[in-house]
């Protein structure tokens, strides 16, 4: 079942992301690029799908 909720200005969202590759260390530039992609994806869609 998929629940959909319209995101409004009154809603908040907290995401905790742990970046931990096993084969190397991420640079700050790489980690920030991943963070920016996540941020853009979250703000791109006006609907939140909970599976």
ABEGO torsion letter per residue (X at the ends): XBBBBBBBAABBBBBBBBBBBAABBBBAAAAAAAAAAAAAAAAABABBBBX
